Amino acid sequence: MLKSFLNTCFLFFLLGTIADTKAQTVLTPNNLNYLTKAQDTLAEYSNFDRETKDDAELLESNASFIKKLVSVLKTPHSFQFDFDSLANVSVLKAPDQTFRIFTWFLPFKNGTYKYYGTIQMATKDGSLKLLPLNDASEDLDDNLITNQKRWYGARYYEIVSLTYPGQKPYYILLGWKGNNEKTTKKVIEPLSFEKNEAVFGRNVFQMPKNNPVRNRIVFEYNKQNTMTLTFYKQANMIVFDHLAPYEANMVGNFEFYASDLSFDGYTLNYQKLYLKENIQLKNETSAMDEFYSTPRKATTLFQKGKH
């Protein structure tokens, strides 16, 4: 009888502990209501549209947005709130739920861009821990390993996690990087964390023709063209358009680069990302154009000559 009573007491204690822990790790109704309303204000501030605003107005709106965003994120457990109504701001959460990254850009009248962002770390007590990102693109070699204070700015739209037993995970970010009035860039950016700092870049990218391994991959091409860069989960591969100049005498002049309708990819591996050249999408229903719209519906990827 006594044993049964003690077991019952322990069960109630355990349930109470679980309930208390859960209560401490979720948003309260009041906080949720506040964040929902605050998101509307943030959406207004984040209207970074050069069609309707000059550069001074853009910078003013951006300053207001940053100030409001930091204030809002101080809400306990704000990490749990999605902020999915900020049309011009990308919010990506790590697959392991340890952090999320906000990124956005300002498009200036002269065709150039400035990038902004911050990393919000998940904390056990719901307090705010931010790593603001400072765009230093103009002063950086695109192969340098950097931190949040000297960031190779981009607006990220996809995130993939890489893990290995006994090692810290790192992440691959795919980003868009408007460049100037002539060219656009896209970026494959590794991200890891060391000693409470973000580390951008990692010596993992195998290059063609026995060239040195690189820390990040940057693509540059004519601004009037588009480029596919996406994670293809079924093949565990980052797939992208192969870029080439219109003519052989234009090599290195990226305003004359565009897709040549072939594809390359990086197979994901913790130690190194292996380049696969000249891959092709085989789709049962709509051939190559299906890849551009919904690549996850595609059936197989195969390497030419090995199928």
C-alpha positions as CSV (number, residue, x, y, z in Angstrom):
1,M,0.0,0.0,0.0
2,L,2.8,2.4,1.0
3,K,4.7,1.5,-2.2
4,S,1.6,2.2,-4.3
5,F,1.2,5.6,-2.6
6,L,4.9,6.5,-3.1
7,N,4.7,5.6,-6.8
8,T,1.6,7.8,-7.2
9,C,3.3,10.7,-5.5
10,F,6.4,10.3,-7.7
11,L,4.2,10.2,-10.8
12,F,2.4,13.4,-9.8
13,F,5.8,15.0,-9.1
14,L,7.2,13.9,-12.5
15,L,4.1,15.2,-14.4
16,G,4.3,18.5,-12.5
17,T,8.0,18.8,-13.4
18,I,7.3,18.1,-17.1
19,A,4.4,20.6,-17.1
20,D,6.6,23.2,-15.5
21,T,9.4,22.7,-17.9
22,K,7.0,22.9,-20.8
23,A,5.6,26.1,-19.5
24,Q,9.0,27.6,-19.3
25,T,9.9,26.8,-22.9
26,V,6.8,28.1,-24.8
27,L,5.4,31.5,-25.5
28,T,2.7,32.7,-23.2
29,P,-0.6,33.8,-24.8
30,N,0.2,37.4,-23.9
31,N,3.6,37.2,-25.5
32,L,2.2,35.5,-28.6
33,N,-0.4,38.2,-29.0
34,Y,2.3,40.9,-28.7
35,L,4.6,39.2,-31.2
36,T,1.7,38.8,-33.7
37,K,0.9,42.5,-33.6
38,A,4.6,43.5,-33.6
39,Q,5.1,41.5,-36.8
40,D,2.6,43.8,-38.6
41,T,4.8,46.8,-37.6
42,L,7.9,45.0,-38.7
43,A,6.3,44.2,-42.1
44,E,5.7,47.9,-42.7
45,Y,9.2,48.8,-41.8
46,S,10.7,46.1,-44.0
47,N,9.2,47.5,-47.2
48,F,12.6,47.9,-48.8
49,D,11.4,48.9,-52.2
50,R,13.6,51.1,-54.3
51,E,10.7,51.7,-56.7
52,T,9.0,53.9,-54.1
53,K,11.8,55.0,-51.9
54,D,15.1,56.8,-52.4
55,D,18.3,55.6,-50.7
56,A,17.8,57.9,-47.7
57,E,14.3,56.6,-47.1
58,L,15.5,53.0,-47.5
59,L,18.2,53.5,-44.8
60,E,15.7,55.2,-42.5
61,S,13.2,52.4,-42.9
62,N,16.0,49.9,-42.3
63,A,17.1,51.6,-39.1
64,S,13.6,51.6,-37.8
65,F,13.2,47.9,-38.7
66,I,16.4,46.9,-36.9
67,K,15.5,48.9,-33.8
68,K,12.0,47.3,-33.7
69,L,13.3,43.8,-34.5
70,V,15.8,43.8,-31.6
71,S,13.1,45.2,-29.3
72,V,10.6,42.5,-30.3
73,L,13.1,39.6,-30.1
74,K,13.7,40.5,-26.4
75,T,10.3,39.0,-25.7
76,P,10.9,35.8,-23.7
77,H,11.0,32.7,-26.0
78,S,10.6,34.8,-29.1
79,F,12.6,32.1,-30.8
80,Q,9.4,30.1,-30.9
81,F,7.7,32.7,-33.1
82,D,8.0,32.1,-36.8
83,F,8.0,35.7,-38.2
84,D,6.6,34.3,-41.4
85,S,4.9,37.5,-42.7
86,L,8.1,39.6,-43.3
87,A,8.0,39.4,-47.1
88,N,11.4,41.0,-47.7
89,V,13.2,39.3,-44.8
90,S,14.4,35.7,-44.9
91,V,14.1,33.8,-41.7
92,L,15.7,30.3,-41.7
93,K,15.8,28.0,-38.7
94,A,18.5,25.4,-38.3
95,P,17.2,21.8,-38.7
96,D,18.4,21.0,-35.2
97,Q,16.6,24.1,-33.8
98,T,19.7,25.6,-32.2
99,F,19.6,28.9,-34.0
100,R,17.9,30.9,-36.8
101,I,19.2,33.5,-39.2
102,F,17.5,36.6,-40.4
103,T,18.8,38.2,-43.6
104,W,17.7,40.9,-45.9
105,F,19.1,43.6,-48.3
106,L,18.7,47.2,-49.4
107,P,18.7,47.8,-53.2
108,F,20.2,51.2,-53.9
109,K,19.5,53.5,-56.9
110,N,23.0,52.9,-58.4
111,G,22.3,49.1,-58.7
112,T,24.3,48.1,-55.7
113,Y,23.1,46.3,-52.6
114,K,23.8,46.3,-48.8
115,Y,23.1,43.2,-46.8
116,Y,21.9,43.0,-43.2
117,G,21.2,40.1,-40.8
118,T,21.4,38.6,-37.4
119,I,21.6,35.2,-35.9
120,Q,19.4,34.4,-33.0
121,M,20.6,31.5,-30.8
122,A,18.1,29.3,-29.0
123,T,18.5,29.6,-25.2
124,K,17.2,27.4,-22.5
125,D,15.6,30.2,-20.5
126,G,14.2,32.0,-23.5
127,S,16.5,35.0,-23.1
128,L,17.8,36.9,-26.1
129,K,21.2,36.0,-27.6
130,L,22.0,37.7,-30.9
131,L,25.0,37.7,-33.2
132,P,24.5,40.8,-35.5
133,L,26.0,40.3,-39.0
134,N,28.1,43.1,-40.5
135,D,28.3,43.1,-44.3
136,A,32.0,43.6,-45.3
137,S,31.7,42.2,-48.8
138,E,33.5,45.1,-50.4
139,D,36.6,44.5,-48.4
140,L,36.7,40.7,-48.4
141,D,38.3,38.1,-50.6
142,D,35.4,35.7,-51.3
143,N,37.5,32.7,-50.1
144,L,38.3,34.1,-46.6
145,I,37.0,32.4,-43.5
146,T,35.3,35.1,-41.5
147,N,33.0,35.8,-38.6
148,Q,29.8,37.8,-37.9
149,K,31.8,41.0,-37.7
150,R,33.1,40.6,-41.3
151,W,30.3,38.8,-43.1
152,Y,30.2,38.0,-46.9
153,G,26.6,39.3,-47.0
154,A,23.8,37.5,-48.8
155,R,20.0,36.9,-48.4
156,Y,19.9,33.2,-47.5
157,Y,16.9,31.1,-48.7
158,E,17.9,27.5,-47.8
159,I,19.8,25.7,-45.0
160,V,21.2,22.2,-44.7
161,S,22.8,20.6,-41.7
162,L,25.9,18.3,-41.9
163,T,26.7,16.1,-38.9
164,Y,29.4,13.5,-38.0
165,P,29.7,11.3,-34.9
166,G,31.8,13.0,-32.2
167,Q,32.0,16.3,-34.2
168,K,30.1,19.6,-34.0
169,P,27.6,20.0,-36.7
170,Y,28.0,22.7,-39.4
171,Y,25.5,24.1,-41.8
172,I,25.4,25.0,-45.5
173,L,23.5,28.2,-46.4
174,L,22.4,28.9,-50.0
175,G,22.1,32.6,-50.7
176,W,21.2,35.2,-53.3
177,K,23.6,38.2,-53.6
178,G,22.6,41.0,-55.9
179,N,25.9,42.6,-56.9
180,N,25.7,45.6,-59.2
181,E,23.9,47.0,-62.3
182,K,25.6,44.3,-64.4
183,T,25.9,41.1,-62.4
184,T,24.2,39.0,-59.8
185,K,25.8,36.5,-57.4
186,K,24.7,33.4,-55.6
187,V,26.6,31.8,-52.6
188,I,27.1,28.4,-51.0
189,E,28.2,29.4,-47.5
190,P,29.3,27.1,-44.7
191,L,28.4,28.2,-41.2
192,S,29.6,26.9,-37.9
193,F,30.0,28.1,-34.3
194,E,33.2,28.4,-32.2
195,K,33.6,30.1,-28.9
196,N,30.3,32.0,-29.1
197,E,31.1,33.3,-32.6
198,A,29.7,32.5,-36.0
199,V,32.3,31.1,-38.4
200,F,31.5,31.7,-42.1
201,G,33.5,29.5,-44.6
202,R,35.1,26.1,-44.3
203,N,37.8,24.3,-46.3
204,V,35.5,21.6,-47.7
205,F,34.7,22.4,-51.4
206,Q,36.5,20.2,-53.9
207,M,37.3,22.1,-57.1
208,P,37.7,20.9,-60.7
209,K,41.1,20.0,-62.3
210,N,42.9,19.5,-59.0
211,N,42.5,23.2,-58.0
212,P,42.9,24.0,-54.3
213,V,39.9,23.2,-52.0
214,R,37.8,26.4,-51.3
215,N,36.1,27.8,-48.2
216,R,33.0,29.0,-50.0
217,I,31.5,29.0,-53.5
218,V,30.5,32.2,-55.2
219,F,28.7,32.3,-58.6
220,E,28.5,35.4,-60.7
221,Y,26.5,35.9,-63.9
222,N,24.6,38.4,-66.0
223,K,22.0,40.3,-64.1
224,Q,19.3,39.7,-66.7
225,N,19.6,35.9,-66.4
226,T,18.6,33.5,-63.6
227,M,20.4,30.7,-62.0
228,T,19.2,27.5,-60.2
229,L,21.0,26.8,-56.9
230,T,19.1,24.3,-54.6
231,F,19.5,21.4,-52.3
232,Y,18.2,18.1,-53.9
233,K,17.4,16.0,-50.9
234,Q,16.9,12.7,-52.6
235,A,20.5,12.7,-54.0
236,N,21.9,14.5,-51.0
237,M,23.4,17.1,-53.3
238,I,23.5,20.8,-53.9
239,V,22.6,21.2,-57.6
240,F,23.3,24.3,-59.7
241,D,23.4,25.6,-63.3
242,H,26.8,25.4,-64.9
243,L,27.7,29.0,-65.9
244,A,29.7,29.8,-69.0
245,P,30.5,32.9,-71.1
246,Y,28.6,33.6,-74.2
247,E,31.8,33.5,-76.2
248,A,35.3,32.0,-75.5
249,N,36.9,35.5,-75.5
250,M,34.6,36.6,-72.6
251,V,36.1,34.2,-70.0
252,G,36.3,36.0,-66.7
253,N,34.0,38.8,-67.7
254,F,31.0,37.7,-65.7
255,E,28.4,40.2,-67.1
256,F,28.5,37.8,-70.1
257,Y,28.0,34.6,-68.1
258,A,24.8,32.6,-68.1
259,S,23.6,29.0,-67.8
260,D,24.7,26.7,-70.6
261,L,21.8,24.4,-69.8
262,S,23.9,21.8,-68.1
263,F,24.2,21.2,-64.3
264,D,26.8,20.5,-61.7
265,G,26.5,19.6,-58.1
266,Y,28.2,19.1,-54.7
267,T,27.6,15.8,-53.0
268,L,27.3,16.5,-49.2
269,N,29.8,14.9,-46.9
270,Y,30.9,16.1,-43.5
271,Q,34.6,16.1,-44.4
272,K,34.4,17.4,-47.9
273,L,31.8,18.4,-50.5
274,Y,32.6,16.5,-53.7
275,L,32.0,18.2,-57.0
276,K,30.1,16.2,-59.7
277,E,30.2,17.9,-63.1
278,N,27.8,17.6,-66.0
279,I,25.0,16.0,-64.1
280,Q,21.5,15.8,-65.7
281,L,18.1,15.6,-64.4
282,K,16.0,12.8,-65.6
283,N,12.3,13.4,-65.1
284,E,9.5,11.1,-66.1
285,T,6.9,13.8,-66.9
286,S,8.2,17.2,-67.8
287,A,11.9,17.0,-68.5
288,M,14.2,19.8,-67.4
289,D,11.6,22.6,-66.8
290,E,10.2,20.5,-63.9
291,F,13.5,20.9,-62.1
292,Y,13.2,24.7,-62.0
293,S,9.8,24.8,-60.4
294,T,9.6,21.8,-58.0
295,P,12.9,19.8,-58.0
296,R,11.7,17.5,-55.2
297,K,9.2,16.0,-57.7
298,A,12.0,14.9,-60.0
299,T,12.7,11.2,-60.1
300,T,16.4,10.8,-60.5
301,L,19.7,12.5,-60.9
302,F,22.4,10.8,-62.8
303,Q,25.9,11.6,-64.0
304,K,26.3,11.6,-67.8
305,G,28.1,8.6,-69.1
306,K,27.4,6.6,-65.9
307,H,23.7,5.9,-66.2
